[in-house]
Amino acid sequence: MKVALLLLGVAKVAFAFPADCPNVTVIHDVVGDKWYDGCLGLDKKPEAKTSAACEQQCKADMKCNIWQMTKDACWSGNSVHGCRSRGSDKALGNFEEDLVGGQRIQHGFIKVSKENSKQETKGLKHYPEETGTQAEQIARCKNDCYTDTSCTVWQYGKDGCWVEHLPTNPKKEVVTDSEWAKGMIQGETIEHTCPPYVPEEGLPWPWIIAGIILGLLALAAIIYALQKKPKVKKTRAVKIEPKEEPKPVVYFVPQPTMLIPQQSVVMQQPMMVQQAPQYTILR
């Protein structure tokens, strides 16, 4: 009966989450943020000879959330233990020197169905937490569930982190009257989703430029329409006589007056003797 329930749980996860989800999010990176966790429990992948090949095979496997490339081989999987970040003395001592590359990845996206409080979900896998602040420990617990496509519940209490992991640790009944439930600090019920991948496209510059031009034309039309147009007065048709050509204007230019001295000449008139008229007396 137990085996049947486990198989049913695996089938449910396989149905809910696709086997080839292309959406991948990198949570931790050896090269980018110096992530040298050194966890144990991964599977050796002898066919992957390089970091690129090791990364590619993990991202193509929906059950893989960690890949690590050492100088000797590629290791990947989703069930780990003895991690250095949790203070385990089982972690690889020289892991930082031997590691070439590695990542913790998340397939698809996370939908939080419920924020859990003061409850205990039975059957989960236990991850003790010995290092870091409480906020750091809670973040690690959440990431463990978010990056495991078989995990739908995680919870954090005074004894550390508990997560669902199939097929070994499926969630069971939920209780609210246990001592652990009373001391619960944080937890969630989640779903793993994988919407269709849409590649990012560049800005549609032709459409943007066309829109700007149309906008300017519309603005010019509005400004033109708002301008006041002079009213044209309608009159009867009037015969217009041709205008006379203007007469030339004669300008008077004053001339300077010059006085020329003249010599006085006295002209003597000849003496003329005028005889008195003679009268004849008639008797």
PyRosetta script that sets phi, psi and omega in degrees:
from pyrosetta import init, pose_from_sequence

init()
pose = pose_from_sequence("MKVALLLLGVAKVAFAFPADCPNVTVIHDVVGDKWYDGCLGLDKKPEAKTSAACEQQCKADMKCNIWQMTKDACWSGNSVHGCRSRGSDKALGNFEEDLVGGQRIQHGFIKVSKENSKQETKGLKHYPEETGTQAEQIARCKNDCYTDTSCTVWQYGKDGCWVEHLPTNPKKEVVTDSEWAKGMIQGETIEHTCPPYVPEEGLPWPWIIAGIILGLLALAAIIYALQKKPKVKKTRAVKIEPKEEPKPVVYFVPQPTMLIPQQSVVMQQPMMVQQAPQYTILR")
pose.set_psi(1, -41.7)
pose.set_omega(1, 179.9)
pose.set_phi(2, -63.8)
pose.set_psi(2, -41.9)
pose.set_omega(2, 179.0)
pose.set_phi(3, -62.5)
pose.set_psi(3, -39.7)
pose.set_omega(3, 180.0)
pose.set_phi(4, -62.9)
pose.set_psi(4, -40.5)
pose.set_omega(4, 178.8)
pose.set_phi(5, -64.9)
pose.set_psi(5, -39.4)
pose.set_omega(5, 179.2)
pose.set_phi(6, -64.4)
pose.set_psi(6, -43.6)
pose.set_omega(6, 179.2)
pose.set_phi(7, -64.9)
pose.set_psi(7, -36.7)
pose.set_omega(7, 178.0)
pose.set_phi(8, -64.3)
pose.set_psi(8, -39.0)
pose.set_omega(8, 178.4)
pose.set_phi(9, -65.2)
pose.set_psi(9, -41.5)
pose.set_omega(9, 178.9)
pose.set_phi(10, -64.7)
pose.set_psi(10, -42.6)
pose.set_omega(10, 179.7)
pose.set_phi(11, -63.7)
pose.set_psi(11, -37.5)
pose.set_omega(11, 178.9)
pose.set_phi(12, -63.4)
pose.set_psi(12, -43.2)
pose.set_omega(12, 178.5)
pose.set_phi(13, -65.3)
pose.set_psi(13, -42.3)
pose.set_omega(13, -179.4)
pose.set_phi(14, -63.2)
pose.set_psi(14, -34.1)
pose.set_omega(14, 179.9)
pose.set_phi(15, -74.3)
pose.set_psi(15, -38.0)
pose.set_omega(15, -175.2)
pose.set_phi(16, -76.3)
pose.set_psi(16, -30.4)
pose.set_omega(16, -176.2)
pose.set_phi(17, -121.5)
pose.set_psi(17, 130.1)
pose.set_omega(17, -176.6)
pose.set_phi(18, -67.5)
pose.set_psi(18, 160.8)
pose.set_omega(18, -177.8)
pose.set_phi(19, -87.4)
pose.set_psi(19, -3.1)
pose.set_omega(19, -177.7)
pose.set_phi(20, -141.3)
pose.set_psi(20, 46.2)
pose.set_omega(20, -179.5)
pose.set_phi(21, -67.5)
pose.set_psi(21, 121.5)
pose.set_omega(21, -176.2)
pose.set_phi(22, -84.3)
pose.set_psi(22, -9.6)
pose.set_omega(22, -178.4)
pose.set_phi(23, -81.4)
pose.set_psi(23, 114.9)
pose.set_omega(23, -178.2)
pose.set_phi(24, -128.8)
pose.set_psi(24, 132.1)
pose.set_omega(24, 177.3)
pose.set_phi(25, -117.7)
pose.set_psi(25, 129.5)
pose.set_omega(25, 178.0)
pose.set_phi(26, -86.0)
pose.set_psi(26, 120.1)
pose.set_omega(26, -180.0)
pose.set_phi(27, -89.1)
pose.set_psi(27, -46.0)
pose.set_omega(27, 177.8)
pose.set_phi(28, -133.6)
pose.set_psi(28, 149.7)
pose.set_omega(28, -178.6)
pose.set_phi(29, -142.6)
pose.set_psi(29, 133.8)
pose.set_omega(29, 178.8)
pose.set_phi(30, -65.0)
pose.set_psi(30, -45.3)
pose.set_omega(30, -176.7)
pose.set_phi(31, -73.9)
pose.set_psi(31, -43.6)
pose.set_omega(31, -174.4)
pose.set_phi(32, -74.4)
pose.set_psi(32, -49.4)
pose.set_omega(32, -175.6)
pose.set_phi(33, -124.5)
pose.set_psi(33, 23.7)
pose.set_omega(33, 174.5)
pose.set_phi(34, 54.5)
pose.set_psi(34, 52.9)
pose.set_omega(34, -178.8)
pose.set_phi(35, -88.4)
pose.set_psi(35, 98.9)
pose.set_omega(35, -179.3)
pose.set_phi(36, -115.7)
pose.set_psi(36, 71.3)
pose.set_omega(36, -175.3)
pose.set_phi(37, -77.7)
pose.set_psi(37, -37.1)
pose.set_omega(37, 176.6)
pose.set_phi(38, 65.4)
pose.set_psi(38, 39.1)
pose.set_omega(38, -178.9)
pose.set_phi(39, -74.6)
pose.set_psi(39, 151.3)
pose.set_omega(39, 175.2)
pose.set_phi(40, -99.2)
pose.set_psi(40, 168.0)
pose.set_omega(40, 175.9)
pose.set_phi(41, 102.6)
pose.set_psi(41, -1.4)
pose.set_omega(41, 179.9)
pose.set_phi(42, -81.7)
pose.set_psi(42, 161.9)
pose.set_omega(42, -179.7)
pose.set_phi(43, -98.6)
pose.set_psi(43, 140.5)
pose.set_omega(43, 178.8)
pose.set_phi(44, -76.9)
pose.set_psi(44, 135.8)
pose.set_omega(44, -180.0)
pose.set_phi(45, -118.8)
pose.set_psi(45, 86.8)
pose.set_omega(45, -175.1)
pose.set_phi(46, -66.8)
pose.set_psi(46, -21.0)
pose.set_omega(46, -179.0)
pose.set_phi(47, -73.7)
pose.set_psi(47, -20.3)
pose.set_omega(47, 179.3)
pose.set_phi(48, -91.5)
pose.set_psi(48, 108.9)
pose.set_omega(48, -174.4)
pose.set_phi(49, -94.9)
pose.set_psi(49, -16.1)
pose.set_omega(49, -177.0)
pose.set_phi(50, -128.2)
pose.set_psi(50, 168.2)
pose.set_omega(50, 177.7)
pose.set_phi(51, -62.7)
pose.set_psi(51, -39.7)
pose.set_omega(51, -179.6)
pose.set_phi(52, -63.6)
pose.set_psi(52, -41.4)
pose.set_omega(52, 179.4)
pose.set_phi(53, -69.1)
pose.set_psi(53, -37.9)
pose.set_omega(53, 178.8)
pose.set_phi(54, -64.5)
pose.set_psi(54, -42.7)
pose.set_omega(54, 178.3)
pose.set_phi(55, -65.2)
pose.set_psi(55, -44.4)
pose.set_omega(55, -176.6)
pose.set_phi(56, -62.9)
pose.set_psi(56, -43.8)
pose.set_omega(56, -177.5)
pose.set_phi(57, -68.7)
pose.set_psi(57, -29.3)
pose.set_omega(57, 178.6)
pose.set_phi(58, -74.8)
pose.set_psi(58, -41.3)
pose.set_omega(58, -179.3)
pose.set_phi(59, -69.0)
pose.set_psi(59, -23.2)
pose.set_omega(59, 177.8)
pose.set_phi(60, -84.1)
pose.set_psi(60, -11.6)
pose.set_omega(60, -178.5)
pose.set_phi(61, -104.6)
pose.set_psi(61, 114.7)
pose.set_omega(61, -177.0)
pose.set_phi(62, -66.8)
pose.set_psi(62, -15.2)
pose.set_omega(62, 178.1)
pose.set_phi(63, -92.7)
pose.set_psi(63, -4.3)
pose.set_omega(63, -177.7)
pose.set_phi(64, -99.1)
pose.set_psi(64, 128.7)
pose.set_omega(64, 176.1)
pose.set_phi(65, -126.2)
pose.set_psi(65, -3.1)
pose.set_omega(65, 177.3)
pose.set_phi(66, -138.8)
pose.set_psi(66, 132.9)
pose.set_omega(66, 169.6)
pose.set_phi(67, -132.9)
pose.set_psi(67, 141.6)
pose.set_omega(67, -178.7)
pose.set_phi(68, -140.5)
pose.set_psi(68, 125.9)
pose.set_omega(68, -179.6)
pose.set_phi(69, -108.6)
pose.set_psi(69, 114.9)
pose.set_omega(69, 175.8)
pose.set_phi(70, -96.7)
pose.set_psi(70, -178.6)
pose.set_omega(70, 178.0)
pose.set_phi(71, -67.1)
pose.set_psi(71, -20.0)
pose.set_omega(71, -175.4)
pose.set_phi(72, -102.7)
pose.set_psi(72, -36.7)
pose.set_omega(72, -172.3)
pose.set_phi(73, -162.9)
pose.set_psi(73, 171.3)
pose.set_omega(73, 176.4)
pose.set_phi(74, -100.1)
pose.set_psi(74, 134.7)
pose.set_omega(74, 179.3)
pose.set_phi(75, -127.7)
pose.set_psi(75, 135.9)
pose.set_omega(75, 179.6)
pose.set_phi(76, -154.4)
pose.set_psi(76, 164.5)
pose.set_omega(76, 179.5)
pose.set_phi(77, 158.0)
pose.set_psi(77, -163.3)
pose.set_omega(77, -179.9)
pose.set_phi(78, -139.0)
pose.set_psi(78, 0.0)
pose.set_omega(78, 177.9)
pose.set_phi(79, -118.7)
pose.set_psi(79, 106.7)
pose.set_omega(79, -174.8)
pose.set_phi(80, -122.1)
pose.set_psi(80, 164.7)
pose.set_omega(80, 176.4)
pose.set_phi(81, -157.6)
pose.set_psi(81, 169.3)
pose.set_omega(81, 178.3)
pose.set_phi(82, 63.0)
pose.set_psi(82, 38.5)
pose.set_omega(82, -177.8)
pose.set_phi(83, -80.1)
pose.set_psi(83, 144.4)
pose.set_omega(83, -179.5)
pose.set_phi(84, -66.1)
pose.set_psi(84, -33.2)
pose.set_omega(84, -178.0)
pose.set_phi(85, -66.8)
pose.set_psi(85, -19.7)
pose.set_omega(85, 178.0)
pose.set_phi(86, -98.0)
pose.set_psi(86, 6.2)
pose.set_omega(86, 175.8)
pose.set_phi(87, 82.0)
pose.set_psi(87, 19.6)
pose.set_omega(87, -178.2)
pose.set_phi(88, -77.1)
pose.set_psi(88, 139.6)
pose.set_omega(88, 176.9)
pose.set_phi(89, -84.8)
pose.set_psi(89, 0.7)
pose.set_omega(89, 178.9)
pose.set_phi(90, -90.2)
pose.set_psi(90, -10.0)
pose.set_omega(90, -177.8)
pose.set_phi(91, -65.0)
pose.set_psi(91, 156.8)
pose.set_omega(91, -179.5)
pose.set_phi(92, -63.8)
pose.set_psi(92, 124.4)
pose.set_omega(92, -177.5)
pose.set_phi(93, -68.8)
pose.set_psi(93, -39.5)
pose.set_omega(93, -177.7)
pose.set_phi(94, -103.0)
pose.set_psi(94, 26.8)
pose.set_omega(94, -175.0)
pose.set_phi(95, -61.6)
pose.set_psi(95, -39.9)
pose.set_omega(95, -178.1)
pose.set_phi(96, -64.2)
pose.set_psi(96, -35.8)
pose.set_omega(96, 179.9)
pose.set_phi(97, -74.9)
pose.set_psi(97, -32.7)
pose.set_omega(97, -176.3)
pose.set_phi(98, -89.0)
pose.set_psi(98, -16.2)
pose.set_omega(98, -173.6)
pose.set_phi(99, -78.7)
pose.set_psi(99, 131.3)
pose.set_omega(99, 177.6)
pose.set_phi(100, -98.9)
pose.set_psi(100, -40.1)
pose.set_omega(100, 179.7)
pose.set_phi(101, -164.3)
pose.set_psi(101, 163.8)
pose.set_omega(101, 179.4)
pose.set_phi(102, 173.5)
pose.set_psi(102, 155.5)
pose.set_omega(102, -179.2)
pose.set_phi(103, -150.6)
pose.set_psi(103, 152.8)
pose.set_omega(103, 162.4)
pose.set_phi(104, -105.9)
pose.set_psi(104, 126.1)
pose.set_omega(104, -173.4)
pose.set_phi(105, -123.0)
pose.set_psi(105, 161.2)
pose.set_omega(105, 177.5)
pose.set_phi(106, -125.2)
pose.set_psi(106, 125.8)
pose.set_omega(106, 177.2)
pose.set_phi(107, -88.6)
pose.set_psi(107, 130.2)
pose.set_omega(107, 177.5)
pose.set_phi(108, 72.0)
pose.set_psi(108, -154.4)
pose.set_omega(108, -176.7)
pose.set_phi(109, -128.4)
pose.set_psi(109, 166.4)
pose.set_omega(109, -175.5)
pose.set_phi(110, -114.4)
pose.set_psi(110, 131.8)
pose.set_omega(110, 173.0)
pose.set_phi(111, -116.2)
pose.set_psi(111, 118.2)
pose.set_omega(111, -180.0)
pose.set_phi(112, -81.6)
pose.set_psi(112, 114.8)
pose.set_omega(112, -179.6)
pose.set_phi(113, -82.7)
pose.set_psi(113, -32.9)
pose.set_omega(113, -175.2)
pose.set_phi(114, -160.4)
pose.set_psi(114, 140.1)
pose.set_omega(114, 170.6)
pose.set_phi(115, -89.9)
pose.set_psi(115, 116.5)
pose.set_omega(115, -175.8)
pose.set_phi(116, -90.6)
pose.set_psi(116, 144.3)
pose.set_omega(116, 179.6)
pose.set_phi(117, -150.8)
pose.set_psi(117, 137.5)
pose.set_omega(117, 176.0)
pose.set_phi(118, 52.9)
pose.set_psi(118, 48.0)
pose.set_omega(118, 176.1)
pose.set_phi(119, -148.9)
pose.set_psi(119, 157.4)
pose.set_omega(119, 179.6)
pose.set_phi(120, -127.0)
pose.set_psi(120, 123.6)
pose.set_omega(120, 175.6)
pose.set_phi(121, -95.7)
pose.set_psi(121, 121.5)
pose.set_omega(121, -176.8)
pose.set_phi(122, -79.5)
pose.set_psi(122, 157.7)
pose.set_omega(122, 172.9)
pose.set_phi(123, 87.9)
pose.set_psi(123, 2.0)
pose.set_omega(123, -175.4)
pose.set_phi(124, -80.9)
pose.set_psi(124, 163.0)
pose.set_omega(124, 179.5)
pose.set_phi(125, -85.5)
pose.set_psi(125, 136.5)
pose.set_omega(125, -174.8)
pose.set_phi(126, -97.1)
pose.set_psi(126, 130.1)
pose.set_omega(126, 172.6)
pose.set_phi(127, -119.8)
pose.set_psi(127, 104.5)
pose.set_omega(127, 177.0)
pose.set_phi(128, -65.2)
pose.set_psi(128, 145.5)
pose.set_omega(128, 178.9)
pose.set_phi(129, -119.7)
pose.set_psi(129, 122.7)
pose.set_omega(129, -176.7)
pose.set_phi(130, -121.9)
pose.set_psi(130, -12.9)
pose.set_omega(130, -177.3)
pose.set_phi(131, -127.8)
pose.set_psi(131, 161.2)
pose.set_omega(131, 176.8)
pose.set_phi(132, 83.7)
pose.set_psi(132, 168.4)
pose.set_omega(132, 176.8)
pose.set_phi(133, -75.2)
pose.set_psi(133, 170.3)
pose.set_omega(133, 179.0)
pose.set_phi(134, -62.9)
pose.set_psi(134, -38.5)
pose.set_omega(134, 178.5)
pose.set_phi(135, -63.9)
pose.set_psi(135, -39.7)
pose.set_omega(135, 178.2)
pose.set_phi(136, -66.8)
pose.set_psi(136, -39.0)
pose.set_omega(136, 179.2)
pose.set_phi(137, -67.0)
pose.set_psi(137, -40.3)
pose.set_omega(137, 177.6)
pose.set_phi(138, -64.7)
pose.set_psi(138, -40.7)
pose.set_omega(138, 178.9)
pose.set_phi(139, -62.9)
pose.set_psi(139, -39.9)
pose.set_omega(139, 177.2)
pose.set_phi(140, -64.6)
pose.set_psi(140, -41.4)
pose.set_omega(140, -179.9)
pose.set_phi(141, -62.9)
pose.set_psi(141, -43.5)
pose.set_omega(141, 178.8)
pose.set_phi(142, -63.4)
pose.set_psi(142, -44.2)
pose.set_omega(142, 179.3)
pose.set_phi(143, -62.6)
pose.set_psi(143, -35.7)
pose.set_omega(143, 178.5)
pose.set_phi(144, -59.1)
pose.set_psi(144, -39.2)
pose.set_omega(144, -179.5)
pose.set_phi(145, -79.8)
pose.set_psi(145, -40.5)
pose.set_omega(145, -178.2)
pose.set_phi(146, -63.8)
pose.set_psi(146, -33.0)
pose.set_omega(146, -177.0)
pose.set_phi(147, -91.6)
pose.set_psi(147, 0.5)
pose.set_omega(147, 177.1)
pose.set_phi(148, -109.6)
pose.set_psi(148, 109.6)
pose.set_omega(148, -175.7)
pose.set_phi(149, -65.4)
pose.set_psi(149, -12.1)
pose.set_omega(149, 178.0)
pose.set_phi(150, -92.7)
pose.set_psi(150, -4.3)
pose.set_omega(150, -176.2)
pose.set_phi(151, -93.6)
pose.set_psi(151, 128.7)
pose.set_omega(151, 176.0)
pose.set_phi(152, -122.0)
pose.set_psi(152, -5.4)
pose.set_omega(152, -179.9)
pose.set_phi(153, -141.8)
pose.set_psi(153, 136.7)
pose.set_omega(153, 169.8)
pose.set_phi(154, -137.8)
pose.set_psi(154, 149.7)
pose.set_omega(154, 179.5)
pose.set_phi(155, -149.3)
pose.set_psi(155, 147.2)
pose.set_omega(155, -177.5)
pose.set_phi(156, -129.1)
pose.set_psi(156, 131.7)
pose.set_omega(156, 178.9)
pose.set_phi(157, -138.8)
pose.set_psi(157, -164.7)
pose.set_omega(157, -175.9)
pose.set_phi(158, -66.4)
pose.set_psi(158, -21.0)
pose.set_omega(158, -179.9)
pose.set_phi(159, -100.9)
pose.set_psi(159, 10.9)
pose.set_omega(159, 175.1)
pose.set_phi(160, 114.8)
pose.set_psi(160, -151.1)
pose.set_omega(160, -171.0)
pose.set_phi(161, -105.1)
pose.set_psi(161, 142.2)
pose.set_omega(161, 175.7)
pose.set_phi(162, -132.2)
pose.set_psi(162, 128.8)
pose.set_omega(162, -178.4)
pose.set_phi(163, -135.6)
pose.set_psi(163, 154.5)
pose.set_omega(163, 173.9)
pose.set_phi(164, -81.1)
pose.set_psi(164, 138.9)
pose.set_omega(164, 177.3)
pose.set_phi(165, -149.1)
pose.set_psi(165, 120.1)
pose.set_omega(165, -179.2)
pose.set_phi(166, -98.3)
pose.set_psi(166, 145.8)
pose.set_omega(166, 9.7)
pose.set_phi(167, -95.0)
pose.set_psi(167, 0.7)
pose.set_omega(167, -170.7)
pose.set_phi(168, -82.6)
pose.set_psi(168, -30.5)
pose.set_omega(168, -173.7)
pose.set_phi(169, -133.1)
pose.set_psi(169, 70.2)
pose.set_omega(169, 176.5)
pose.set_phi(170, -74.7)
pose.set_psi(170, 150.9)
pose.set_omega(170, 178.6)
pose.set_phi(171, -69.1)
pose.set_psi(171, 148.5)
pose.set_omega(171, -179.4)
pose.set_phi(172, -123.2)
pose.set_psi(172, -146.0)
pose.set_omega(172, -175.4)
pose.set_phi(173, -68.2)
pose.set_psi(173, 157.5)
pose.set_omega(173, 179.0)
pose.set_phi(174, -110.9)
pose.set_psi(174, 129.1)
pose.set_omega(174, 179.3)
pose.set_phi(175, -120.8)
pose.set_psi(175, 152.8)
pose.set_omega(175, -179.9)
pose.set_phi(176, -122.4)
pose.set_psi(176, -2.5)
pose.set_omega(176, -176.2)
pose.set_phi(177, -108.2)
pose.set_psi(177, 9.2)
pose.set_omega(177, 179.5)
pose.set_phi(178, -83.7)
pose.set_psi(178, 161.9)
pose.set_omega(178, 177.3)
pose.set_phi(179, -63.3)
pose.set_psi(179, -37.2)
pose.set_omega(179, 179.7)
pose.set_phi(180, -65.0)
pose.set_psi(180, -41.3)
pose.set_omega(180, 179.9)
pose.set_phi(181, -61.8)
pose.set_psi(181, -39.0)
pose.set_omega(181, 179.6)
pose.set_phi(182, -65.7)
pose.set_psi(182, -30.6)
pose.set_omega(182, -179.6)
pose.set_phi(183, -99.5)
pose.set_psi(183, 9.7)
pose.set_omega(183, -180.0)
pose.set_phi(184, -61.1)
pose.set_psi(184, 141.0)
pose.set_omega(184, -177.5)
pose.set_phi(185, -104.6)
pose.set_psi(185, -45.6)
pose.set_omega(185, -178.2)
pose.set_phi(186, -161.1)
pose.set_psi(186, 156.1)
pose.set_omega(186, 177.7)
pose.set_phi(187, -179.2)
pose.set_psi(187, 165.7)
pose.set_omega(187, -178.3)
pose.set_phi(188, -147.8)
pose.set_psi(188, 154.1)
pose.set_omega(188, 165.4)
pose.set_phi(189, -109.9)
pose.set_psi(189, 126.7)
pose.set_omega(189, -171.0)
pose.set_phi(190, -129.3)
pose.set_psi(190, 169.3)
pose.set_omega(190, 171.9)
pose.set_phi(191, -130.7)
pose.set_psi(191, 143.3)
pose.set_omega(191, 174.5)
pose.set_phi(192, -96.8)
pose.set_psi(192, 126.2)
pose.set_omega(192, -178.1)
pose.set_phi(193, -123.1)
pose.set_psi(193, 156.3)
pose.set_omega(193, 178.5)
pose.set_phi(194, -142.6)
pose.set_psi(194, 83.3)
pose.set_omega(194, 176.9)
pose.set_phi(195, -68.4)
pose.set_psi(195, 161.2)
pose.set_omega(195, 179.2)
pose.set_phi(196, -57.7)
pose.set_psi(196, 137.7)
pose.set_omega(196, -178.3)
pose.set_phi(197, -78.1)
pose.set_psi(197, 127.2)
pose.set_omega(197, 177.8)
pose.set_phi(198, -117.3)
pose.set_psi(198, 111.7)
pose.set_omega(198, -179.1)
pose.set_phi(199, -64.5)
pose.set_psi(199, 147.9)
pose.set_omega(199, 178.7)
pose.set_phi(200, -70.7)
pose.set_psi(200, 137.4)
pose.set_omega(200, 179.2)
pose.set_phi(201, -114.9)
pose.set_psi(201, 154.8)
pose.set_omega(201, 177.1)
pose.set_phi(202, -72.3)
pose.set_psi(202, 169.7)
pose.set_omega(202, 179.9)
pose.set_phi(203, -65.7)
pose.set_psi(203, 137.5)
pose.set_omega(203, 179.0)
pose.set_phi(204, -77.3)
pose.set_psi(204, 77.2)
pose.set_omega(204, -175.0)
pose.set_phi(205, -58.8)
pose.set_psi(205, -41.6)
pose.set_omega(205, 178.1)
pose.set_phi(206, -56.3)
pose.set_psi(206, -42.4)
pose.set_omega(206, 179.1)
pose.set_phi(207, -69.6)
pose.set_psi(207, -36.8)
pose.set_omega(207, 179.1)
pose.set_phi(208, -64.3)
pose.set_psi(208, -45.7)
pose.set_omega(208, -179.7)
pose.set_phi(209, -64.1)
pose.set_psi(209, -43.7)
pose.set_omega(209, 178.7)
pose.set_phi(210, -61.1)
pose.set_psi(210, -39.5)
pose.set_omega(210, 178.5)
pose.set_phi(211, -65.1)
pose.set_psi(211, -39.1)
pose.set_omega(211, 178.4)
pose.set_phi(212, -64.0)
pose.set_psi(212, -44.0)
pose.set_omega(212, 179.7)
pose.set_phi(213, -62.2)
pose.set_psi(213, -45.9)
pose.set_omega(213, 179.3)
pose.set_phi(214, -62.8)
pose.set_psi(214, -38.0)
pose.set_omega(214, 177.8)
pose.set_phi(215, -63.4)
pose.set_psi(215, -41.8)
pose.set_omega(215, 178.6)
pose.set_phi(216, -65.4)
pose.set_psi(216, -41.2)
pose.set_omega(216, 177.8)
pose.set_phi(217, -62.8)
pose.set_psi(217, -41.5)
pose.set_omega(217, 178.4)
pose.set_phi(218, -64.3)
pose.set_psi(218, -40.5)
pose.set_omega(218, 178.4)
pose.set_phi(219, -63.8)
pose.set_psi(219, -41.8)
pose.set_omega(219, 178.7)
pose.set_phi(220, -63.4)
pose.set_psi(220, -39.7)
pose.set_omega(220, 178.9)
pose.set_phi(221, -64.4)
pose.set_psi(221, -39.5)
pose.set_omega(221, 178.7)
pose.set_phi(222, -65.7)
pose.set_psi(222, -43.9)
pose.set_omega(222, 179.2)
pose.set_phi(223, -62.5)
pose.set_psi(223, -42.1)
pose.set_omega(223, 179.6)
pose.set_phi(224, -64.1)
pose.set_psi(224, -40.1)
pose.set_omega(224, -179.0)
pose.set_phi(225, -67.9)
pose.set_psi(225, -30.6)
pose.set_omega(225, -178.2)
pose.set_phi(226, -80.2)
pose.set_psi(226, -15.1)
pose.set_omega(226, -179.9)
pose.set_phi(227, -69.5)
pose.set_psi(227, 141.3)
pose.set_omega(227, 178.8)
pose.set_phi(228, -76.8)
pose.set_psi(228, 128.8)
pose.set_omega(228, 179.3)
pose.set_phi(229, -100.7)
pose.set_psi(229, 134.6)
pose.set_omega(229, 179.8)
pose.set_phi(230, -64.6)
pose.set_psi(230, 138.0)
pose.set_omega(230, 179.6)
pose.set_phi(231, -76.7)
pose.set_psi(231, 136.8)
pose.set_omega(231, 178.8)
pose.set_phi(232, -98.0)
pose.set_psi(232, 118.2)
pose.set_omega(232, -178.9)
pose.set_phi(233, -80.0)
pose.set_psi(233, 126.5)
pose.set_omega(233, -179.3)
pose.set_phi(234, -86.4)
pose.set_psi(234, 129.0)
pose.set_omega(234, 177.8)
pose.set_phi(235, -130.5)
pose.set_psi(235, 165.3)
pose.set_omega(235, 177.1)
pose.set_phi(236, -71.0)
pose.set_psi(236, 160.0)
pose.set_omega(236, 177.9)
pose.set_phi(237, -71.2)
pose.set_psi(237, 126.7)
pose.set_omega(237, -178.9)
pose.set_phi(238, -121.3)
pose.set_psi(238, 133.3)
pose.set_omega(238, 178.2)
pose.set_phi(239, -74.8)
pose.set_psi(239, 123.9)
pose.set_omega(239, -176.0)
pose.set_phi(240, -100.0)
pose.set_psi(240, 119.4)
pose.set_omega(240, 177.3)
pose.set_phi(241, -73.6)
pose.set_psi(241, 146.3)
pose.set_omega(241, 177.7)
pose.set_phi(242, -66.9)
pose.set_psi(242, 139.7)
pose.set_omega(242, -179.4)
pose.set_phi(243, -74.4)
pose.set_psi(243, 140.6)
pose.set_omega(243, 176.3)
pose.set_phi(244, -69.3)
pose.set_psi(244, 146.4)
pose.set_omega(244, 176.8)
pose.set_phi(245, -68.6)
pose.set_psi(245, 135.1)
pose.set_omega(245, -179.4)
pose.set_phi(246, -66.6)
pose.set_psi(246, 137.3)
pose.set_omega(246, 178.5)
pose.set_phi(247, -72.3)
pose.set_psi(247, 147.5)
pose.set_omega(247, 179.0)
pose.set_phi(248, -67.4)
pose.set_psi(248, 142.7)
pose.set_omega(248, -179.1)
pose.set_phi(249, -90.5)
pose.set_psi(249, 126.1)
pose.set_omega(249, 177.8)
pose.set_phi(250, -99.7)
pose.set_psi(250, 121.6)
pose.set_omega(250, -178.9)
pose.set_phi(251, -96.3)
pose.set_psi(251, 134.3)
pose.set_omega(251, 176.1)
pose.set_phi(252, -87.2)
pose.set_psi(252, 122.1)
pose.set_omega(252, 177.9)
pose.set_phi(253, -110.3)
pose.set_psi(253, 111.7)
pose.set_omega(253, -179.5)
pose.set_phi(254, -62.9)
pose.set_psi(254, 135.6)
pose.set_omega(254, 178.9)
pose.set_phi(255, -100.4)
pose.set_psi(255, 147.2)
pose.set_omega(255, 179.3)
pose.set_phi(256, -73.4)
pose.set_psi(256, 139.0)
pose.set_omega(256, 179.5)
pose.set_phi(257, -90.4)
pose.set_psi(257, 127.9)
pose.set_omega(257, -179.3)
pose.set_phi(258, -119.2)
pose.set_psi(258, 128.5)
pose.set_omega(258, 178.4)
pose.set_phi(259, -95.2)
pose.set_psi(259, 124.2)
pose.set_omega(259, 178.2)
pose.set_phi(260, -108.7)
pose.set_psi(260, 119.9)
pose.set_omega(260, -179.4)
pose.set_phi(261, -63.0)
pose.set_psi(261, 137.1)
pose.set_omega(261, 179.5)
pose.set_phi(262, -115.0)
pose.set_psi(262, 144.3)
pose.set_omega(262, 175.2)
pose.set_phi(263, -84.8)
pose.set_psi(263, 137.8)
pose.set_omega(263, 179.8)
pose.set_phi(264, -76.8)
pose.set_psi(264, 131.6)
pose.set_omega(264, 179.6)
pose.set_phi(265, -126.3)
pose.set_psi(265, 122.8)
pose.set_omega(265, 179.8)
pose.set_phi(266, -99.0)
pose.set_psi(266, 119.2)
pose.set_omega(266, -180.0)
pose.set_phi(267, -98.2)
pose.set_psi(267, 119.2)
pose.set_omega(267, 177.9)
pose.set_phi(268, -84.3)
pose.set_psi(268, 128.2)
pose.set_omega(268, 178.5)
pose.set_phi(269, -84.5)
pose.set_psi(269, 138.9)
pose.set_omega(269, 176.4)
pose.set_phi(270, -67.5)
pose.set_psi(270, 142.1)
pose.set_omega(270, -178.7)
pose.set_phi(271, -71.2)
pose.set_psi(271, 127.8)
pose.set_omega(271, 179.6)
pose.set_phi(272, -118.3)
pose.set_psi(272, 127.1)
pose.set_omega(272, -179.5)
pose.set_phi(273, -98.0)
pose.set_psi(273, 122.6)
pose.set_omega(273, -179.0)
pose.set_phi(274, -101.9)
pose.set_psi(274, 118.3)
pose.set_omega(274, 178.7)
pose.set_phi(275, -77.3)
pose.set_psi(275, 144.4)
pose.set_omega(275, 178.0)
pose.set_phi(276, -75.2)
pose.set_psi(276, 145.7)
pose.set_omega(276, -179.9)
pose.set_phi(277, -69.0)
pose.set_psi(277, 139.5)
pose.set_omega(277, -180.0)
pose.set_phi(278, -99.0)
pose.set_psi(278, 140.8)
pose.set_omega(278, -177.6)
pose.set_phi(279, -115.7)
pose.set_psi(279, 143.6)
pose.set_omega(279, 175.5)
pose.set_phi(280, -110.3)
pose.set_psi(280, 127.5)
pose.set_omega(280, -177.8)
pose.set_phi(281, -91.3)
pose.set_psi(281, 127.1)
pose.set_omega(281, 178.2)
pose.set_phi(282, -104.2)
pose.set_psi(282, 132.9)
pose.set_omega(282, 178.6)
pose.set_phi(283, -106.6)
pose.dump_pdb("model.pdb")
